[in-house]
């Protein structure tokens, strides 16, 4: 019946069920974070979450809910999701701009498109206000396209406050719980994870993950990033110093082994770190072995095999004991949060120069929302949304971003 309303283009009165449709958009880390955000919004507003399968969602994840599917049926009438973008006339922000929708409009549309992406404007971001949420509550179908982990901003909506605090007594564990509840690697990906873990990581005394993602111009590997990674793990004592003077060094009887899991699109960083621990003994006597599952050279989103490896690597990073991540990367955010880890974040280099300090510890395991709203919904004035409540702060790696702590 709700689908009939969608086809007719009109909508009045109640519907049996309300839905939110998540559109597959952007890289895998982004997709995982946004799916969790959409799910939480659906939970808070009593909607059923349906998932646009894109090219490979069903290949990567098991169905999370027993005996039912979250995948949108293939014959769903509105399946040309690519046509929705910032300029779409069905966009909620655009409708507000044209004054064609408000709390007093008598005939509401059966669906609205929500553009909650990095390029959303202030009108789109009114989504994060109580008043607008009460209007959206009357629309049976919400179609959402986002590449943002918008959960922190849901915590700014006062009508969600009580339920959120019931659901998450510890506010810095939201993605940790949602992620572990929703995202189960499919069997093919689980095979990649378990074989790799068993072969290279399981029997080490400690596992150290290093996620290296660069957003710089030029051809990687970059020497300044290499220097930064080494400076970070030495300064923070996550891996031992090496003795470059003596070929064999047995000062200590420490027989501990550390396995280092590097993930990167490039193999250059791995080569250098592995050689560092092959060519020189460690000062502590510890054994350091270094691995990198893949080096895919470039992002190939929605290529099945590529995305399987990306998902397996995210998951493997989450199984490490100590984690170093690259700033601003959702790939790293998912790994840290699934793993319940507060990573050391490699600061973003400026002008191809190694930052000093090279890295610092995250405040919490939560991902950062990179494009948050900055409106005080009640006063309708601009405000610093990172200073309103103690559990929402600006992020370590994106000064204007918001994260739960
Ligand atoms: P972000 O761009 O760092 O926020 O992370 P996303 O996961 O959204 O997009 C980056 C995409 O590039 C990933 O999904 C992968 O497709 C690819 N990618 C980036 N880094 C790695 C890596 O270390 N290993 C693999 N296998 N793929 C990567």
Boltz pocket constraint, residues with backbone or C-beta under 6 A from the ligand:
constraints:
  - pocket:
      binder: B
      contacts: [[A, 26], [A, 27], [A, 28], [A, 29], [A, 30], [A, 31], [A, 212], [A, 213], [A, 263], [A, 264], [A, 265], [A, 294], [A, 296], [A, 298], [A, 299], [A, 300], [A, 301], [A, 306], [A, 307], [A, 309], [A, 310], [A, 311], [A, 313], [A, 328], [A, 329], [A, 330], [A, 331], [A, 332]]
      max_distance: 6.0
